[in-house]
Structure formats: C-alpha cells, structure tokens
Amino acid sequence: MDIKTEETIHREKIDLIMRQATYSLEDANKKLEEYDGNAELVIRDFYNLNVKKDNTQNKSINQNIYSNIRSFMDKTKSSLKD
C-alpha cells in the first residue's frame, strides 16, 4: 500500500500547477500558500476564472432554508407597514 506523505502531496500539487500554468517553482509555492493549499484555485487564478477568496463558512441546507424564510418574512413585514 502506497502511503503518501504531506511533502509528496505538496510536491504533486506544485507539479500540477507548474504543468497547468507558467509559474516557476517559487511562484507556484507562493500561490499555493496564498490559496491555502488548493491547487485548483491557483490554476483558476492564473486563468482569471472567478476566484473568490472568502473565509465564510458554508451553510447547511437547513440554515439556507431558514435564512430564506426569515428574509422573506422580514420583507413581507416591511412591505405591510408601508
């Protein structure tokens, strides 16, 4: 069984970035660090494809449903006051 170390995984990500973009080894390392180890976001940034670096947490489906209900009720309430 082949167990990959973190160093091996990091090197594979660097190799992937260097194949897909024209970054040097140093630039690929900097970008990978900037995007918290996400090689896909580094490549998206290189090709200027919608890269959002937000640190917000994803909401669960239930949280989204109740957020939508609350915002709907707030809008309805404010429209009834007018």
C-alpha positions in Angstrom: 0.0 0.0 0.0 1.4 3.4 -1.0 1.0 6.0 1.7 1.7 9.5 0.6 3.3 11.9 2.9 2.3 15.6 3.1 5.5 16.5 1.4 4.8 14.2 -1.5 1.2 15.6 -1.9 2.6 19.1 -1.7 5.1 18.3 -4.4 2.4 16.8 -6.6 0.3 19.9 -6.3 3.3 22.1 -7.2 4.0 19.9 -10.3 0.3 20.1 -11.3 0.4 23.9 -11.0 3.6 24.2 -13.0 2.2 22.0 -15.8 -1.1 23.9 -16.0 0.3 27.4 -15.6 3.6 29.0 -16.4 4.6 29.6 -12.8 8.1 29.0 -11.6 8.7 26.7 -8.6 8.9 29.7 -6.3 5.8 31.4 -7.7 3.8 28.1 -7.5 4.8 27.7 -3.9 3.8 31.3 -3.1 0.4 30.9 -4.8 -0.3 27.5 -3.2 0.4 29.0 0.2 -1.8 32.1 -0.7 -4.7 29.8 -1.6 -4.3 27.5 1.5 -3.0 24.5 -0.5 -5.8 24.5 -3.0 -4.2 23.8 -6.4 -7.5 24.3 -8.3 -7.9 27.9 -7.0 -4.3 28.6 -8.0 -4.9 27.5 -11.6 -8.3 29.4 -11.7 -6.4 32.5 -10.6 -3.9 32.0 -13.3 -6.6 31.9 -16.0 -8.6 34.7 -14.3 -11.6 32.4 -13.7 -13.9 33.6 -10.8 -11.7 33.0 -7.8 -13.4 34.0 -4.6 -11.1 34.1 -1.5 -13.8 34.3 1.1 -13.3 32.8 4.5 -17.0 32.4 5.2 -18.3 29.1 6.3 -20.7 27.2 4.1 -24.2 27.0 5.5 -26.1 23.7 5.7 -29.2 23.2 3.7 -31.3 23.8 6.8 -29.5 27.1 7.5 -30.1 28.3 4.0 -33.8 27.4 4.1 -34.4 29.2 7.4 -32.3 32.2 6.3 -34.5 32.5 3.2 -37.7 32.1 5.3 -36.5 34.8 7.7 -35.6 37.3 4.9 -38.9 36.6 3.2 -40.9 37.3 6.4 -38.9 40.5 7.0 -39.5 41.8 3.5 -43.2 40.9 3.8 -43.5 42.6 7.2 -41.8 45.8 6.0 -44.0 45.9 2.9 -47.1 45.6 5.1 -46.0 48.6 7.2 -45.8 50.8 4.1 
